[in-house]
């Protein structure tokens, strides 16, 4: 996806179409997480130096850094590491994100979730990508278990997730699966719960990755904003163009598992 930052608008999409690929295949299916380390040209300018292999000016570096980050909008797990600490702190944050991504010591979900007033993706004043999500719950007497399809244009990716614990303190096991595995899991579909359909609009604000879910079914008109924290007490700044009704991070009534009930 990084190549898109160095190409003219539209050329990258034309290239992957020619190669019979899709954004979902390149951006979503190949990685468990994507970590973007901001250039020193953004917030640590005194450390930005040119060399034989780095010839961009500070302004050029900032532009390419932003375009590279925007190329990854829409991927399921995108993390941004800015320059608010020294380089050692930057590396420590990187190690913490990697550890969390591979489930060490526990793959705890650390999302903040907010009920927000209706907002159209066109009202988001920063670059964004919108993907379609359809998820089904499976019969499981011990904990919520689901399968999910992420799609955009003609590309699809499939995921299987098990969550244990309570809202606000969940242990999440999430993995990509094949379409064949997806069909096998569908044989255990919980018919007492709706299939959830929603549009997810992904964007970056103040160096943080946000996902705005617009529910299409069964609760059309419900809007939920989510942001993943890198550590439990990390403060999440609400974008000024979003109106928060309330924080529902620990409210079990706003879990997808509860919303899917028939």
N, C-alpha and C positions, 0 to 999 in steps of 0.2 A: 504493500500500500504506500510505502514511502515514496515510490516513484511518482505518484500523482502530484506531489509537491513540486516536482521539477518539470512538469509538462504543462502545455497549454490547456485551458479548460475544455473539457470534452474529448481531448485526445486519449486520455487514460481510459475512459469508458469505451471509446471506439476500439482501443487496443484489446481490452479484455473481451469485448464482444467478438472481435475477429478470432480470438483464441478460444472462443466458446466457453468462457469462464464467467463468473458472476461475483459481485461484491461480497455476497455471503460466503462463497467459497474461499475467497482470498482474505477477507477481513475477520470472519466469525468462526469458520470451521477449523482453521489451522492453529489457533492459539487458545490456551486456557486463560491467559491474561495478557494485556499489553501495557507496558510501563513507559511513559514518555518523560524523559529527564530534560527539563528546560535548559536551553543554552545559557551560558554565562552572560550572553549579551542582553539577557532579560533579568536584571536585578543584581548581577555580579559583574558589571561591566569592566571593572579594573582587572579582572582575571581573564578577560577575553583577549586572546592573542592570535595573530595570524601565523601561519607556517607554510611549508611547502605543499601541504595537503589541505590547508584551510585558508582560503583566500577571500572569503566574503567579508565585506565591511560589517560593522555592527548592525546597521539598518537592514542589510541583506540577510544577515544571520537571523534577525528577529522575524523577518517576513517568511523565510524558509522554515523556521521552527514552527511558526503558527500554521503554515500551510500543511506541514507534516502532521501536526496534531489533529487538524481538521480532517485529514484523510482517514483517520481512524474513528471518527464519530460514527456511532452505531454498533461498534463491537460490544459484546456483552460486559466485559470487565476492562475498563480503561482507567488507568491511574496516572495522575500528573504529579511529578516531583519538581517543585519550584526551587528558587534560590533563597528562601527565607532563613536557611541555616548555612553554616559553613559546609565545605565539601564533605567532611567527615559525617556531619549530620545528614547530608543528602544521601550518602551511602547507607547509613543506618536505616533511613526511611525506606530505601530500596530493598534492603535485606528483610525488613519487616513485611513489606508488601509481598515479596516472593514467598516468604514463609507462610503467610496467610493464604496465598494462592494455591500452595501445594498441600495445605491442610496440616501445618505444623505450628503449635502442638495440637490444636483443634481447629477445624475449618469453621470458625464462628462467623455468623452473619452479623455485620455491624452497620446495617443500613439505618438511616433516618427516613421516616416516611411521614408525609404531610398530606392531609386533605386540603385541596386548593379549589379556588373558584374556577369556573370554566375559562379556558384559554385556548386559543387556536394556535397551532404550530406557526402560522404566519405572523403571529404577534410576538414571537420570540426574536429579539433584535440581534441575535448572534447566529453564526452558522450552525446548522443542525441536520440530523438525519432521522428519518422516521422509518421504523420497521414494524411489521405486523406480527403479533404473537397470538397463538392459539394454544391453550393448555388444557389438559385433561387430567383429572384425578383418578388414582387407581385404588382398588380395594386393598386396604392395609389396616389391620386392627391395632397396630402399635404406634404409627405416626403418619403424618401426611406424606404422601408419595405422589409425584406427578410426572407427566411427560409434556414436552413443550416443543412447538414448531416456531422458529424464527424465520421470517421470510421478508424478502425485499425484491421487488421486480420478479425475476424468474428464479431466484436462488432460495434455497431452503437449508436450514441446519436443525438438527434434532438434539434434544437434551433430556436427561433423566435426573430428577432431583428428589432427595429425601431430606426432610427437616425434622429435627428433634429438639425439644425444649419448649420454651414459651416465647411469645413476641417480645422482642427486645433483647433476648438472650438465646438465640437459636444456633444449633450446630447444623451446618448445611453440607450435604454431600451432593455435588453437582458434577455431571460428566456428560460429554457428548456421546451420542449413540448413532448408529446407522439407521437408515430408513427401515430396514428389515427388522432391527431390534424394536423400533418404534411400533411397527405393526404387531409384533409379538406382545409387547406391553399393552397394547390396546385391547387385547383379549381379557384383561383384568380391569377394564374401565369401570369406575364407580358410577353407576347409572342414577344414583341419588344426588349427584352433583352435576351442575351445568358445565359444559365446556366454556371456558372463559375466552373471550375474544377482545383484544385491545390493541390500540396503536401506541407504540412507544417512540417518543421523540427524544433524542439524545443530544445534549449540548454541553459546552464548557462555559462555566461562569466563575470568575475569580479563582482560577486554577483548580476547579473542582468539577467532576463529571456528574451531571444530573440526568435523570430519566423521568420524563413526564408521561404517565400512562393515561390515555383516554379510553375508557371502557366502552366497547360497542355492544357487548352482550355478556351477562344478562342485565347488568346495571348501566344501561346507556346514559351517559351524561355525568358519570362519576369521574373525577380527575384526581389522580394521586401523583405526587412528586416524590421521588426517591433519590437519595444520595448515599453512597457508601463511604463510611469512615475508615481511616487507616489505623486508628486506635480508639478505644472506647470513649474517651472524653473529648475527642476532637469536635470543635465547634463547627457547625454547618451554617454558613451564611446564606440566607434566602435571597435569591435574585429579586431586585426591586420590581421587576415586571410580573412577578407572581404574587397573588394574594392568598396567603395561608389562612385557612379556616381554623385548623387545629393540628397539633402534632398527634399522630395516631401510631407512632412507632411501637408502642406497647399495648395498643388496643386490639384485642383479639377479634373484634367485629370487623376490622379492616384488613384482616389477612385474606388472601385469595382463597384459601381453604374454606373460610367462613362465607365469603361472598358467593361461592359457587353452590351453596346449598340450594336444593330445590324445595 
